[in-house]
Amino acid sequence: MDGGANLNTSTSVSRCHNAPLTPDADSPLARLLNSSKPTNFEARQVLFREGDTAELVFLLVGGIVRLSRYLPNGRRMVGAFVFPGEIIGVSFGDAYPFDAEAVGAAIVCKYTRAKLSELSAQLPNLQNDIVSHLRNLLADANRNRLPLLNLHADARLAAFIRMIARCSHLNFANGVRVELSMTRADIADYLGLTTETVCRTFVKLRHHGTISGSHPNVVRILNVDLINALADGEL
């Protein structure tokens, strides 16, 4: 798979943070959290399926959610990984356009569209944040995701590792440990590569001293300058 449609249609109130949300008590996000009882999802548990009636909007409180769909040829495409603080479903029509599944254990708040509209009317800052982040997500898709699919495998994987580090609010520097809770198949379907290519590229980056780590879900950055150069398409 060499590319795919943009599925990054979640919006974010507190973008890219892999730890549970701890908003200020008086913030719009805190009011939003307090208006719904969190629901725990186990790893690989489905929030909704493509084609289901889009009755609910979801705020991810903890964990990571994968958004994916199957192409007519039967291949899966992962369009986005959603992080705590992101709202899934604001911009949808009558049906969900993809599957949403917890990558690992996740905590989610659910809202009806009517309830979210009510809260947005009460909290103008929340409504403004949602509109602003929808614009930002469209800009991010054009600026980041599409160029990524034109890079070679080493560069795509380097960019992915850097993205996860930043979304986990890590100080991206030599020695930092980056947790990759998604499978190699998830990464491949997000980057538009085969699983075999992703596995070989991890080995290649380790062999060249760019990363280290014996556990498949954790890598340690050894050469941040090389990772950045690859991710930026300079090599």
N, C-alpha and C positions, 0 to 999 in steps of 0.2 A: 504494500500500500504506500503510495507516494504522497498522499495528501488527503484532504477531506474538508467537508463543510465546517463552518464555525459553530460549535455547540456551547461556547462559553457564554451562556445566557443566564448566569447567576449574577446577582448584584451584591455589593459589599458595603456594610456599615463600618467594619473595622478590618480592612482587607489583609489577607495573608498572615495568619498567625495560627500555628498548629497547637497551641495550648488552649484550655477552656477559657471562655470569655469572662473577664472580670471588669465590667464597665463601671464608670463613675455612677454613684447612686442616683444622681439627679439627671443623668443623660437620657436622651431619647431611647438609646439601646437598652438601658436598664429598665425603662418603662415597658419596652417591647418584651423583654425577657420575663418580667414580672406578670405579664398578662396571659401567660400560657405555661402549663406544667410541662417540663422537659420530658421527652420520651427517649429511652435508651434503645439503641440498635446494636445488635451483635455484628461481628465481621461478616460481610457478604449478605447481610440482610437488606432487602429491597425497600426503598422508600416509595417508589412508584415505577410503573412500567410505561414504555412508550405506547401511546394510544389511550391510556387511562384518562378519564375525565379529570381535567385540571381544577379540582375543587379547592385544593389547599395550597398554601404558600409555606415554605419551610425556612427557618432560621437555624443554621448550623452553629451549635454552641461548643461542641468539642469533637475532635476526630477529623477524618477526611471522607468526603463522599465523591464517588466517581460518576461522571455523566457519560453515557455511551449510547450508541445505536448501532444497528446492523444495516449494512449496505445491501442493495439488491443482489450482489454476488455472494452474500452470506458472510462477508468479513465484518468484523467488529471494528468500530472506530470510537476511540475515547476522545471526547471533545474537550473535557476539562476535569480538573480535580478541584473540588470546592473545599475551602478552608473555613475555620471558625470566624464568624462575623459576616458570612455571606448569606444572602437570601436567595433561595431557589424558587422560581416560579412567578416572579412579578410580571415578566413580559410575555407570558405564554398566552395562547389562544384558548380554545375550549378543551384541547387535549394536550397532554405532556408529549413533547417531541422526542423524548429519549428516555432511557432507563436511568434511574438514580439508585446507587447501591453503596452501602457503607464499605469502605476499604478495610477498616478495622472497627473496633468499638467506637461508637459515635453517640453524641447527645444532640437531639434535635427538638426545637419548638415548632409546633404546627399552628397555622392560623387559616381561617377561612378568608377568602378575598374580601368579604364584607367587613370582617374584623380588622384586617390590615388597613382598609380604607378608613374605617372609623378612627383607628389609632393615628393614621397619617393626618387626618383632619384635626385631631387634638394636638398633634406634635408636628408643627410645620417644619422644624429642623429635620425630622425623620423623613418626611416627604421630599425635602430638598436633597437630603443625602442619597436617597434611592434614585432620584432622577439624575443626579450628578454622577453617581457610580455606574448607572446604565450607560451613560455617554462614555465614561472612562473605559468600560469593558469593550465597547465597540472600537474605541481607539486602540486599546491594547491588542485586540485581535488582529488589526491591520498592521500595527507596528512590530509586534513580537511573534505571534504565532505563524503568520504567513511566511516571513523571512526564515523562520526556523526550519520549515519544510523544504527550503532550498539549500540547506547546509548538508555536508557529508555526515556520516554516522557519528564520528568522533565529536564533531561540533554540536550535533543535536543532543547527544547524551550529556556533554559538558554543560550546555545551556539548561538542560532539565535538572541536573544536580544543583546548579546555581539557583534556579527558580525555587526548588524545594527548600534550599537553605534560607533564601530570603523570605519565603512564605512561612517558615518556622521561626522567623526573627532571630536567626543566628548571625553572629559576626563572621562574615564569610572571609576566612583567613586560613593560613596554613595551620594544620592541626585540628581544625574544627571537625566534629563528627556530625554527619548528616544522616538522619534516619529516613529510609525509603520504605514506607510501609506497604506500598503497592507492589504487585508481582512484576516479574520481567515481562510477562505478556501485557499487563496494563501499560507499562512504559513503552513497549513496542507499538501498541495500538494508539498511543498518544503521539508518538514521534513519527508515525508513518513508516516504521521499520518492521522487519520480522523479529520474532523472539530470539532466533539464533544470532542475528546480527547484533542485537542488544547485548546478549551474553558474551559474544566475541569482543565487543567494544569495551565492556567492563574489564575483561581480561587484558586487553591492549592498554587501557589507561593505567591499570595496575603495573603491567610489565614496564611501562615507560616512566614509572615513578610519579604519576600524576595523582593517583589516589591509592589508598590501601584499605584493607579490611577483609577478614575471612568470613564474616557473616553476610549473607546475601542482602540483608535489609539495612546494613549500616556501612557507610564509607567514610573514610577519614581523608580530608584534603591535604595533600602533600605539596602541591605546586599550584597555588591559587592564581599566579600570573598566567600559567599555561591554560588553566581552566577558563579564565576570562578571555584570553586570546582566541581560544577555540570557540567559545560561546558567542563571541562578537564577530565571528567569521573572518578573523585576521590570519588564520592558519588553514 
